[in-house]
Amino acid sequence: MWHRQQFTLSARPRGFHLVTDEILAALPRLAEIRTGLLHLQLMHTSASLTLNENADPDVRHDMALFAARIAPERLDGLRHTLEGPDDMPAHVLASLFGTQLTLAVDNGRLLTGTWQGIWLGEHRQHGGARRITATLTGE
C-alpha cells in the first residue's frame, strides 16, 4: 500500500513544539499498516522536524536556547535579511535539524522509543501554519 497526503500544522510561536498527536490525528490510514514506514516532509525552509524527548518540557526550552546560540539573529555579515532578522537563522536551523523524518510503523503504530515524540522546530517569530507531506508505505 502507498498513500500520500498533505496536511497543515497549526501556527506556533518560535520554539520547539511536540506535534506527535496532531500528526497522528491527520493520518487515520496509519492504522491500516501492519509493517511499513511513514515519511514526513516539512514543506518549508524556516522550520524543522525532529524526534526527541517527549516528556520533560525543559528539553524543549533547552533546545530553543541552544538553537538561539548556534544561529543568532542580527549576525554581522548576513545578506539574506529582506524578510527580517530571524529569516536566515531560521534557514540555518532548518538545515541543521532537518525537514524530514522516516519512522517505522508496526501494527498501526509508530515505532518510537518510550520517551520519543515528533517535534516541530519553529524557527521564525511568526512562521505561520506549516504544511507536511506524509507518505505511508507498507502492508
VMD Tcl script that draws the C-alpha trace (Angstrom):
set ca {
  {0.00 0.00 0.00}
  {1.12 3.52 -0.82}
  {-0.69 6.58 0.46}
  {0.36 10.22 0.22}
  {-1.40 13.22 1.69}
  {-0.74 16.75 2.79}
  {-1.96 18.33 5.99}
  {-1.28 21.52 7.89}
  {0.00 22.01 11.41}
  {-1.40 25.00 13.25}
  {0.75 28.13 13.59}
  {3.03 28.26 16.60}
  {5.47 30.77 18.05}
  {9.23 30.33 17.80}
  {10.39 27.29 19.74}
  {10.12 23.52 19.77}
  {6.64 22.03 19.88}
  {5.56 18.43 20.41}
  {3.29 17.65 17.43}
  {3.04 13.85 17.55}
  {-0.67 13.80 18.41}
  {-1.54 16.38 15.74}
  {0.33 14.36 13.10}
  {-1.27 11.07 14.14}
  {-4.74 12.66 14.08}
  {-4.12 13.72 10.47}
  {-3.17 10.17 9.43}
  {-6.07 7.76 10.06}
  {-4.72 5.38 7.39}
  {-1.71 4.67 9.60}
  {-3.94 2.12 11.37}
  {-4.03 0.05 8.15}
  {-0.27 -0.58 8.12}
  {0.94 -3.80 9.71}
  {4.61 -3.33 8.73}
  {5.79 -0.21 6.97}
  {7.21 3.28 7.00}
  {5.92 6.80 7.47}
  {7.90 9.53 5.77}
  {7.18 13.12 6.82}
  {8.45 16.05 4.77}
  {8.00 19.60 6.03}
  {7.33 21.85 3.04}
  {9.15 24.90 4.44}
  {12.74 26.14 4.75}
  {12.45 28.01 8.04}
  {11.16 25.25 10.34}
  {12.25 21.69 11.09}
  {11.08 18.24 12.18}
  {12.98 16.21 14.70}
  {12.50 13.26 17.02}
  {13.36 13.89 20.64}
  {12.38 13.68 24.33}
  {8.60 14.00 24.70}
  {8.10 14.13 28.47}
  {10.16 16.88 30.09}
  {9.30 20.41 28.84}
  {12.75 21.56 30.00}
  {14.20 19.76 26.97}
  {12.18 21.96 24.62}
  {13.37 25.06 26.49}
  {16.98 23.92 26.33}
  {16.73 23.10 22.61}
  {15.41 26.61 21.92}
  {18.27 28.08 23.97}
  {20.81 26.01 22.03}
  {19.25 27.00 18.68}
  {19.42 30.69 19.57}
  {23.11 30.34 20.40}
  {24.12 28.48 17.22}
  {22.06 30.65 14.84}
  {21.67 34.11 16.41}
  {19.70 36.92 14.82}
  {21.50 40.03 13.58}
  {24.75 38.20 12.92}
  {27.19 40.59 11.21}
  {27.60 39.86 7.53}
  {24.24 38.18 6.83}
  {22.88 39.13 3.41}
  {19.55 37.28 3.28}
  {17.67 39.69 5.54}
  {14.77 41.06 3.43}
  {12.20 39.01 5.38}
  {13.59 40.06 8.75}
  {16.44 39.25 11.11}
  {15.00 35.83 12.01}
  {14.83 34.57 8.42}
  {18.40 33.48 7.68}
  {18.96 31.97 11.14}
  {15.72 30.01 10.57}
  {17.09 28.62 7.28}
  {20.31 27.57 9.02}
  {18.41 25.79 11.79}
  {16.11 24.04 9.31}
  {19.18 22.68 7.53}
  {20.86 21.59 10.76}
  {17.83 19.92 12.35}
  {16.33 18.71 9.06}
  {12.92 18.89 7.45}
  {12.21 15.17 7.04}
  {11.65 12.14 9.24}
  {11.18 8.49 8.33}
  {9.66 6.34 11.07}
  {8.90 2.64 11.24}
  {5.26 1.57 11.56}
  {4.23 -1.64 13.32}
  {0.61 -2.76 13.67}
  {-0.80 0.70 13.01}
  {1.53 2.50 15.43}
  {4.76 4.42 15.10}
  {7.77 2.52 16.42}
  {9.28 5.20 18.61}
  {11.19 4.90 21.83}
  {9.41 5.25 25.17}
  {10.25 8.94 25.52}
  {10.37 9.94 21.84}
  {8.00 12.36 20.17}
  {7.88 14.31 16.92}
  {8.72 17.96 17.30}
  {8.17 20.92 15.04}
  {11.03 23.37 15.38}
  {9.53 26.75 14.56}
  {12.49 28.98 13.83}
  {10.65 32.20 12.90}
  {8.95 34.58 15.30}
  {5.73 34.29 13.25}
  {6.20 31.36 10.88}
  {2.52 30.63 10.36}
  {0.84 27.32 9.64}
  {3.20 24.62 8.37}
  {2.40 22.07 5.64}
  {3.61 18.49 5.82}
  {3.55 15.87 3.09}
  {3.17 12.40 4.58}
  {3.87 9.21 2.64}
  {2.81 5.86 4.09}
  {4.05 2.62 2.64}
  {3.65 -0.91 3.88}
  {1.33 -3.85 4.15}
}
mol new
graphics top color blue
foreach p $ca { graphics top sphere $p radius 0.5 }
foreach p [lrange $ca 0 end-1] q [lrange $ca 1 end] { graphics top cylinder $p $q radius 0.2 }
display resetview
